Amino acid sequence: MLNKLQGVALVAGSTFVSASPLAGSYSWAQWSSSPLGSGPVSSVLQASTSAPVTTSLSTPPFTSTAVVPSIGTSQADETGATSLLAAVASSVPEIPSTQFINYTQMFEDISHSGDGGIYGELLVNRAFQGSGATIGSLPGVPGGSVVSSENPIVPFGPVITGWKPIGDVFIHLTQLHPLSDALPIVLQLDIPFNATGEVGILNEGWWGIDVRPQTYDASFYCLSNGPRNNGSLSGINVSLRSNLTGETWVTSKIPTTNVSSFQYEHFETQLVNQAMAQDSNNTFAITFDASEVAGNTYYFGLTSLFGETYKDTRIRKDLGETIVDLGSRFFRFPGGNNLEGYSIEQRWKWNETIGPLINRKGRVGDWGYYNTNGLGLMEFLDFCEAGSLQPILGVYAGFSLDIFGQEGTSFPEDQMNLILEDILNEIEFITGDTSTTWGAKRAEYGHPEPYELNFIELGNEDWFSSTYPYRFPILYQGIKHVYPNLTLISTAFDENDDYNISIPAGGLWDKHDYQTPSFFLENFDFYDNWQETTDNEGVKIFIGESSVFQYDTPSGVVNYSNPIGIHIPYPNLISALGESVYLLGAERNPTVVDFIAYAPSFANLNWENWTPNLVSFTANWNETVKSSSYYMEQLFAHFHGAETLPVRTVSGNFNPLWWAASVDDGDTAMYFKVVNTGNSSIPLTINTDRALTAANGTMITAPSLSSFNYINNQTVVAPSPITNLPSPSGQAFNWDVPAWSINVLQFSLG
């Protein structure tokens, strides 16, 4: 590629840096003119200050008495300079172009991020499939056990939670009139002879129902009791109403003279709502006029309510937009631990998540609650198509968790052919044409054309098991034999002390980091020459799950019991600073790192299995909170070139300034990302051999390192234009990078 930018030269405090396009498989360190990170990064991070500790998204942060380390103070380099100088040259011989990092969303149904989250179903317990339970410890029993459950007799068994009677009626569950083999439990409504007024049932939704001007699709299956059916019905009323005031927002009457007592009827209607409820404390009601139905009994199953969804998929509209608006290019699903199951039988079985909802029995999820399987394989793939996202499909790889705290249970080596066959069937369902068995089944379910699929992840965090060394090669070789063009991802490499996984060239390693701010700064250069130093030529990395999980402590050990004052429950400025430095290290190595994802992506604030999360939400769309980490990744994902430019440091060094550069396809714009983790501004000079004709920038910062976004104040830590950015002077640019700031500078090139 002729006339490609030679690079950027940079000077911090007067650090001077120069950057050049990556040539072939060269990594950053091979271009760097000075060593990375002079002095221990941890010394920057361990300066103790009394930082506020945040605990809730619904209220402003309170100040803890605990002493919490800050992200850093200013640190000079070896020469004592606290500035950076850098430079860009052009006119180089043609070299291979390097792709840019793919920002990705990792999804699993944790913290009710699926059912009660991105899945657009607004009704809780719609088909009485199962319930929640608490996993804990029992005296003398190793590992995890069920210590309490909604259904006190059968943990995870059906309950009537979320449903209430309207009027003088009786409701309970029954299995005498199953809706289907998959959904054998239904709700029975008994209406006494002396009932008067309005009678029926209501559903409370997933901690409420968002009511705003839009059209809602309502449906339910209903059967009458033959001996009690008096045949005098004129219609069934469906409505949305306030649980606070009793006000009815919108109603629709389904005309019918009778409900069959022989087989279930499927009733559907639309609620065209014009009202805006003041909150989400609303319910969904199905009602009758008691004068018509007194003495009758009705059975209800698979009751459903959907509001407007993302581009007519089954994904909640605002949360779908949140995923796509981040700038995500890829979407990993369905997990995560939730892929593996509390047991082999309760694993995520793809073929039980397809087809009509009436045939989906659901399963016990891995996070203490039942999964409806309404958010199934095709729902995920349809969303990927609508959002222009490439799927990264996680497949069950023969290992289940057996609750937690133990080795888990694996398929024996001589039974792994069953898992391989299941995976090949799933791939055929996704990509096969209609002449194939499973491709024809996909067409039957409404999608004749094959879906796009290029990436498959074999399991999830399989380094927890001792059996991945035999499971991985069986699956890798078996899939590659049939589908040689698929890229396969290993969920283990060197995490287990007893083995390393040999990943073939062309494969990827899914690396997970839930760590401290210091960890991310100390590992800024982790990906420099990683392939060469670990003998992984041709292997790339998927940073599949990462986040700042806790503040720095003297021991540096991450405490996953979430101690108050140490754990970071909601991403704050210190989170975004630490994570941004780590991502810059990845962006500088696009021949090593292919994908980047934060995890977990979503959490319903009414049920948090894990914190922190990228995005938090409730039923109320107005209460969705995009975190500081979300805005940082969004900034990085949207503003970048097509080719990474290594940066040659002329004077100064990394820490507390960190940087990466890229250039667009047409050599007309250069992007320079620079993060200051210190507590004072640092002078930056960029010199180029091309004229810089214009500059603009965007910054993320906040008054405090512990500042975070919360309900009713969702942009405490969010991007804003740099209003006082100086103009370039010919081929030079000078600017003082503010303390504790994440910045993207965009330069027009002459």
Buried (B, 14 or more C-beta within 10 A) or exposed (E): EEEBBBBBBBBBBBBBBBBBBBBEBBBBBEBBEBEBBBBBBBEBBBBEEEBBBBBBBEEEBEEBEBEBBBBBBBBBBEEEBBBBBBBBBBEBEEBEBBEBBBBBBBBBBBBBBBBBBBBBBBBBBBBBBBBBBEBEEEEEEEBBBBEEBBBEEEBBBBBBEBBEBBBBBEBEEBEEBBBBEBBBBBBBBBBBEEBEEBBBBBBBBBBBBBBBEEEBBBBBBBBBBEEBBEEEBBBBBBBBBBBEEEEEBBBBEBEBEEBEBEEBBEBEBEBEBEBEBEBBBBBBBBBBBBEBBBBBBBBBBBBBBBBBBBBEBBBBBBBBBBBBBBBBBBBBBBBBBBBBBBBBEBBBBBBBBBBEBBEBBBBBBBBBBBBBBBBBBBBBBBBBBBBEBBBBBBBBBBBBBBBBBEEBBBBEEEEBEEBBEBBBBBBBBBBBEEEBEBBBBBBEBEBEEBBEBBBBBBBBBBBBBBBBBBBBBBBBEBBBEEBEEBBBBBBBBEBBEEBBBBBBEEBBBBBBBBBBBBBBBBBBBBBBBBBBEEEBEEBBBBBBBBBBBBBBBEEBEBEEEEEEBBBBBBBBBBBBBBBBBBBBBBBBBBBBBBBBBBBBBBBBBBBBBBBBBBBBBBBBBEBBBBBBBBBBBBBBBBBBBBBBBBBBBBBBBBBBBBBBBBBBEEBEBBBBBBBBBBBBBBBBBBBBBBBBEEBEBBBBBBEBBBBBBBBEBBEBBBBEEBEEBEEBEEBBBBBBBBBBBBBBBBBBBE
